Amino acid sequence: SQKAASWLILYVLCAFLAIVMHILTPQEVLGDDSKFGVTSLADSYHASLDTLSILPQFSAFHSQQNGIVPPVLVPWILGLAVSRCFALMSGAAGLYIAYTLNRNYEYSELMYLLSQAFNLVILSDFIYYFCKSKLRKTSAIEIPV
């Protein structure tokens, strides 16, 4: 069915992103991970799932005929956007501190920062239409389909 194919595409996309992240991870980070018993490819897959897991929800309300976001999803998506914003600031601060102290930065911190930025890009259309609906003083959030 089409729904199963959509999920399969998401998992394949996550696997592809995980492999790219794993290849770009420096050898010293991979060595550190193995000391702690962490499988870095599995960790990369988890990070890619975390980054791309929002896509099915967005496709669900983008595919609705009326383009109105279900009210039950609004607080969840807003909470997700706020948490991703804080995570982005945390990653930026960590990257800045590491660079300031060591004059070098960790690639894993950079990947974390980029994944949070990507999440915010995905969430940006919802945030825009949420703000637009609040400025119009309407309760329904319409996203053009």
C-alpha positions as CSV (number, residue, x, y, z in Angstrom):
1,S,0.0,0.0,0.0
2,Q,1.0,3.6,-0.4
3,K,1.2,4.2,3.4
4,A,3.6,1.3,3.8
5,A,5.7,2.6,0.9
6,S,5.8,6.1,2.6
7,W,7.2,4.6,5.8
8,L,9.7,2.5,3.9
9,I,10.9,5.6,2.1
10,L,11.3,7.4,5.4
11,Y,13.3,4.5,6.9
12,V,15.5,4.2,3.8
13,L,16.1,8.0,3.9
14,C,17.1,7.7,7.6
15,A,19.5,4.8,6.8
16,F,21.1,6.9,3.9
17,L,21.4,9.9,6.2
18,A,22.9,7.6,9.0
19,I,25.5,6.2,6.6
20,V,26.5,9.7,5.4
21,M,26.7,10.9,9.1
22,H,28.8,7.8,9.9
23,I,31.2,8.3,7.0
24,L,31.6,12.0,7.9
25,T,32.3,11.2,11.6
26,P,36.0,11.5,12.4
27,Q,37.9,8.4,13.4
28,E,38.6,9.7,16.9
29,V,34.9,10.1,17.6
30,L,34.3,6.6,16.4
31,G,37.1,5.3,18.7
32,D,35.5,7.2,21.6
33,D,32.1,5.6,20.9
34,S,33.6,2.1,20.8
35,K,35.2,2.7,24.2
36,F,31.8,3.3,25.7
37,G,30.1,0.4,23.9
38,V,28.2,2.7,21.5
39,T,27.6,1.5,18.0
40,S,28.2,4.7,16.1
41,L,26.2,3.6,13.0
42,A,23.2,2.8,15.2
43,D,23.7,6.2,17.0
44,S,23.7,7.9,13.6
45,Y,20.5,6.1,12.6
46,H,18.9,7.2,15.9
47,A,19.9,10.8,15.2
48,S,18.6,10.7,11.6
49,L,15.3,9.2,12.8
50,D,15.1,12.0,15.4
51,T,15.7,14.6,12.6
52,L,13.3,13.1,10.0
53,S,10.5,11.7,12.3
54,I,8.5,14.9,12.0
55,L,8.0,14.4,8.2
56,P,5.0,12.0,8.5
57,Q,3.1,14.4,10.7
58,F,3.6,17.3,8.3
59,S,2.7,15.2,5.3
60,A,-0.5,14.2,7.1
61,F,-1.8,17.7,7.5
62,H,-0.4,18.9,4.2
63,S,-2.4,16.2,2.4
64,Q,-5.7,17.2,4.0
65,Q,-8.1,18.7,1.6
66,N,-8.9,21.8,3.7
67,G,-5.3,22.4,4.8
68,I,-6.3,23.0,8.4
69,V,-4.0,21.6,11.0
70,P,-5.8,19.5,13.6
71,P,-6.0,21.4,16.9
72,V,-4.7,18.4,18.8
73,L,-1.4,18.6,16.9
74,V,-0.8,22.4,17.5
75,P,0.6,22.3,21.1
76,W,2.7,19.2,20.2
77,I,4.3,20.9,17.1
78,L,4.8,24.2,19.0
79,G,6.5,22.3,21.9
80,L,8.6,20.4,19.4
81,A,9.6,23.7,17.7
82,V,10.6,25.3,21.1
83,S,12.6,22.2,22.1
84,R,14.4,22.2,18.8
85,C,15.2,25.9,19.2
86,F,16.7,25.2,22.6
87,A,18.6,22.2,21.3
88,L,19.9,24.4,18.5
89,M,21.1,27.1,21.0
90,S,22.7,24.4,23.1
91,G,24.5,22.9,20.1
92,A,25.7,26.4,19.1
93,A,26.9,27.2,22.6
94,G,28.7,23.8,22.8
95,L,30.3,24.4,19.5
96,Y,31.4,27.9,20.4
97,I,32.8,26.9,23.8
98,A,34.7,23.9,22.3
99,Y,36.1,26.2,19.6
100,T,37.0,28.9,22.1
101,L,38.7,26.6,24.5
102,N,40.5,24.3,22.0
103,R,40.6,26.3,18.8
104,N,39.0,23.2,17.3
105,Y,35.4,21.9,17.2
106,E,33.9,18.5,17.4
107,Y,32.3,17.1,14.3
108,S,29.6,15.4,16.4
109,E,28.6,18.7,17.9
110,L,28.5,20.2,14.4
111,M,26.3,17.4,13.2
112,Y,24.0,17.8,16.2
113,L,23.7,21.5,15.4
114,L,23.0,20.9,11.7
115,S,20.3,18.3,12.5
116,Q,18.5,20.8,14.8
117,A,18.8,23.5,12.2
118,F,17.3,21.1,9.7
119,N,14.4,20.4,12.1
120,L,13.7,24.1,12.4
121,V,13.7,24.5,8.7
122,I,11.1,21.7,8.5
123,L,9.0,23.4,11.3
124,S,9.3,26.9,9.8
125,D,6.3,26.8,7.6
126,F,4.1,25.7,10.5
127,I,5.5,28.4,12.7
128,Y,4.9,31.0,10.0
129,Y,1.3,30.0,9.5
130,F,0.8,29.7,13.3
131,C,2.0,33.3,13.8
132,K,-0.1,34.5,10.8
133,S,-3.3,32.9,12.3
134,K,-2.6,34.5,15.7
135,L,-2.1,37.9,14.1
136,R,-5.4,37.5,12.4
137,K,-6.9,36.3,15.7
138,T,-8.2,33.0,14.2
139,S,-8.0,29.7,16.0
140,A,-7.6,27.6,12.9
141,I,-4.2,27.2,11.3
142,E,-4.5,26.9,7.6
143,I,-1.5,25.7,5.6
144,P,-1.9,26.0,1.8
145,V,-2.0,22.6,0.1
